[in-house]
Amino acid sequence: MAARTVGIEEELLLVDAETGAARAVANVVLQELAADERRSSPDGDREEQSEQVLEAELHRQQIETHTQPRERLGDLVDELRSRRAEADRRARRSGARVAALATSPLPVDAEVMPVARYQRMIGHLGLTTRQQLICGAHVHVSVESDEEAIAVLDRIRPWLPVLLALSTNSPFWQGEDTAYASFRSQVASRWPSHGPMDVFGSVQDYRRIVEAMVATGVLLDSAMVSFDARSSERYPTVEIRVADICLDVRDSVVIAGLTRALVETAAREWRAGQAPADVPTAVLRLANWRAGRSSVDGPLLDPLTGRPRAAGDVVGKLVEHVLDALHSTGDQSWVVDGVKRILTEGTGAHQQRAAFERGGDLRSVVLSAAEATRQ
């Protein structure tokens, strides 16, 4: 049986190449990309173009890349590096760089893309829409059916805060140190549908809940459903959305490897008739807060008991939980070694604060991150 495929969507911040301030040039980058594609393929054949696609996101100061579905983590890291390099190359044409930062360290007046749906969001959610200039990493893992997708969502939910803790990369916001490792997770929580959910139980109940949420009128459509993990409407995957974009590509692939192993472990539990863990959603919200606040430096909440434990113990519990699945895909060395490195060297949040100590200002943080992103 082939391994489940895994892919990553990354939201990258566009920043000025000299000042480090966020730059609203996404529409220019995308227009130039479209023009280049028309010149390279005048007959309209887009098969080759699909490998080079960059996409718009909510704000003009960010851009999205995505990988193809991959079975091997080594292929995933190569493609992530290639995507980041391509995005940076195109941003440079407009005097910008891309930076794998989950928030802008420097103050920014975010500009929403001139897309009709996004403009409707401004009228509907006001300042919340404008301030959602945050960059996450969305991991897609293949599933065999809708039934398996919902069963997986029900069983991975207690473990998702640990993925957030390992990915934290947003300590600065609007020019100041927030005292959080992931302030992106705080900003994201303002979105009406964001966060963990109760156990769904079935495909029918999942759809019923989504339909009921849209019917309230608070959400414009089902695409605004922003659970920490959801069943993808576009692909035969579950989409795990809890992580910050990672500064280091190796960290991104550790998160992807752990996520795939979580999905496979959950699917095995479902097939074996094992019920989901009965962890209250209210506790999971606190676990997310704890993970975003202190990352791997302080205590995390145990995924099954909800009690505080040392971060290393909680991360180790996650690795132990998915170890059989990691062995099945041959990912154990990559993931286990990567987790040890993160626990020892820290996450992107640690690297950002170290850059601030070296350079003495937030401009240094951004430009250091742009170089790290390109490398």
Disulfide bonds with the S-S distance in Angstrom:
none
